[in-house]
């Protein structure tokens, strides 16, 4: 996990906010580093994590996780992590008829009307343990990523419904957190995706947006909305430094993080994000329905 | 739940190629060498597969695309377990060439091939592959007069290593070249001896389609469904998904699919904007990604992206592939007569490079890349 990001969001593994839906958005760049951050953060915070990994294999997350200081294999063995490796399990359901309901049932349908089996899987994975003390803190659902569901024939409305149900269970009922990644292409080419992004933005408490810059570091200040709860922050990652500039209510703080090559504990090996900027868009203190 | 159990079993897989020999499942992203934080006893047992090398950045196993210039731009080569998507140029002149380089590289390195096409029979495609330049004096052959390798210069060079003069200069028989990335002569066809020793499987769509065409269970185009089943069958037959742990020699399966998404595959993504099978192509790519990730294979797919009417599909296809390279040839365009581009045949756009087992990728700083094709060399140059 990245300490600067934690400082910015004012969270530590010991003090985690509960009941929040965080939306991760990426535009013209790869926002998966945010997923790796939150995965390692919540595992370190001793939360029970259900990770629906739709686009990459387990070993990919494991290897990056090791660079960030967590071992997914250990977490899985201890029961802290429930991992749905969709790339692998999709082969089982695709080539033969499943015996019972399967979380990836939508792959077999022409246009899946709902993601009910997937929701049932999440519910089962994160249900509180019966009897006695809980080994882990509040549950967390992490999804990487939601845009690929549209490519697989699921309608945007069905994905929105799925997130709504998960939010009701995970955030409200179980007082946990939900973190999901979507791709935002920006141009109006993919209407279903735009529908999904706007619908999710409306429901989220926190939106973290990673944008690709054409030429590197940009000194513009992002225009901030006026409500007093909004903290505008702009972070740009230029090659080996991560600048975080708080342009909102607090004083302007700039944090540099040097590239730490040999240190594989906290920072990733050779972490150099090229040119992309990372904007924290508004901290909506929403009371959702 | 069953899903949790199956992914649990997969999660136990180790992180080194060597250890995959004695475990039942092999995921493709494996480091060569000791595992970081490894509970595995006994030191690194490097099982080296012909025609591959580990990436210098993260130990990822790489194969050559057949074009050393492209390998360099992709960070050393194509990662095993990933899909390389080539967006075809407008008149489909250069993309078949890249397709052939990929297959020829597989034959020279001794890999198994799976060739799928809806237009040409795979046996015909293999006959047309370019001949590899294997003898060591290939540097001299780059100038167009093509000097004979028996010139006195070469014999003078051998003065110090005189023993090696006695060895034959050109390998005519079956080759197991240990070099990574070869050059090819497009004016010559691949020698028949090489083809005979090559192991390949072909998928020619007109032969595989069996009428009547009923609605497929997963609502994928019939052609795509058949191709996926074929790929799965070959992957498990060849044992590249680790299903034969007793097999000591491991090999890479190179999958080449030509013109995916074109109407010849039965997909109407290129014909209409709001098509009925709008998810066929993307579902196919997703399942292909799953198949390739779970095995020691590398896949090259060419797609006529400029024909796809619905731009949303183009964007989704890009995000479902790992590496995406676009070709833009100057043929027939106004750039053909532009003096800036007079030495070149077209532009290459590296649209996407994967971040595998890593938070960063080897993205090159230079975005203006142009290619030119000479008889024996396909170069990619920068900075127009």
Contacts between the chains, C-beta under 8 A, distances in Angstrom:
chain1	res1	chain2	res2	distance
A	30	B	355	5.9
A	30	B	361	7.7
A	32	B	355	6.7
A	32	B	359	7.9
A	33	B	359	4.9
A	36	B	359	6.5
A	55	B	289	8.0
A	57	B	27	5.7
A	57	B	28	7.7
A	57	B	29	6.3
A	57	B	81	8.0
A	57	B	293	5.1
A	57	B	294	7.6
A	58	B	7	6.9
A	58	B	10	6.0
A	58	B	11	5.1
A	58	B	13	7.8
A	58	B	27	7.2
A	59	B	13	6.8
A	59	B	15	6.7
A	59	B	27	4.6
A	59	B	29	4.8
A	59	B	30	7.2
A	59	B	357	7.4
A	60	B	29	5.7
A	60	B	356	6.4
A	60	B	357	5.5
A	62	B	11	7.9
A	62	B	15	7.6
A	63	B	15	7.1
A	63	B	29	7.0
A	63	B	31	7.6
A	63	B	36	7.8
A	63	B	58	7.9
A	63	B	357	4.1
A	63	B	358	7.8
A	64	B	357	6.4
A	64	B	358	6.6
A	64	B	359	6.1
A	66	B	36	5.5
A	66	B	37	6.1
A	67	B	358	8.0
A	67	B	359	7.3
A	71	B	37	6.6
A	72	B	11	7.3
A	73	B	11	6.2
A	73	B	12	7.3
A	76	B	8	6.7
A	76	B	11	5.0
A	82	B	4	5.8
A	83	B	4	7.8
A	83	B	7	5.3
A	83	B	8	7.7
A	83	B	11	6.1
A	84	B	3	5.8
A	84	B	4	7.3
A	84	B	7	5.9
A	85	B	7	4.2
A	85	B	10	5.8
A	85	B	11	7.4
A	86	B	290	7.8
A	87	B	289	6.2
A	87	B	290	4.0
A	87	B	293	5.3
A	87	B	294	7.2
A	88	B	6	7.0
A	88	B	7	6.4
A	88	B	10	5.3
A	88	B	290	6.5
A	88	B	293	7.7
A	88	B	294	5.9
A	89	B	3	5.3
A	89	B	6	5.6
A	89	B	7	6.2
A	90	B	286	7.0
A	90	B	287	6.3
A	90	B	290	5.0
A	91	B	232	7.4
A	91	B	287	7.0
A	91	B	290	5.2
A	91	B	291	6.5
A	91	B	294	7.0
A	92	B	6	6.7
A	94	B	218	6.1
A	94	B	228	7.6
A	94	B	287	5.5
A	94	B	290	8.0
A	95	B	228	7.8
A	95	B	229	7.0
A	95	B	232	6.2
A	97	B	217	7.4
A	99	B	2	7.9
A	100	B	2	7.4
A	102	B	2	7.2
A	102	B	3	6.6
A	103	B	1	7.5
A	103	B	3	5.1
A	104	B	3	7.5
A	107	B	218	6.2
A	107	B	283	7.1
A	107	B	287	8.0
A	108	B	217	6.2
A	108	B	218	5.0
A	108	B	219	7.9
A	109	B	218	7.9
A	109	B	219	6.9
A	110	B	219	3.8
A	111	B	279	7.6
A	121	B	1	5.9
A	121	B	3	6.1
A	121	B	4	7.8
A	124	B	1	5.8
A	125	B	1	7.7
A	125	B	4	6.8
A	147	B	316	7.9
A	147	B	319	7.1
A	148	B	286	7.2
A	148	B	319	7.3
A	148	B	320	7.1
A	150	B	316	7.2
A	151	B	279	6.9
A	151	B	282	3.8
A	151	B	283	7.4
A	151	B	285	7.9
A	151	B	286	6.6
A	151	B	316	4.4
A	151	B	319	7.6
A	151	B	320	6.1
A	152	B	279	6.7
A	152	B	282	6.9
A	152	B	283	5.8
A	152	B	286	6.0
A	153	B	219	7.3
A	153	B	279	4.1
A	153	B	283	6.4
A	183	B	319	6.2
A	185	B	315	5.6
A	189	B	311	4.0
A	189	B	312	5.3
A	189	B	314	7.8
A	189	B	315	5.8
A	190	B	311	7.5
A	190	B	312	3.8
A	190	B	315	5.5
A	190	B	316	7.2
A	191	B	312	7.0
A	192	B	312	7.0
A	193	B	312	7.2
A	193	B	315	8.0
A	264	B	36	7.5
A	268	B	358	7.5
A	268	B	359	4.5
A	268	B	360	7.6
A	269	B	358	7.7
A	270	B	57	7.7
A	270	B	360	6.5
A	271	B	359	5.9
A	271	B	360	6.5
A	272	B	360	5.5
A	273	B	359	7.8
A	273	B	360	6.5
A	274	B	360	7.2
A	274	B	363	5.7
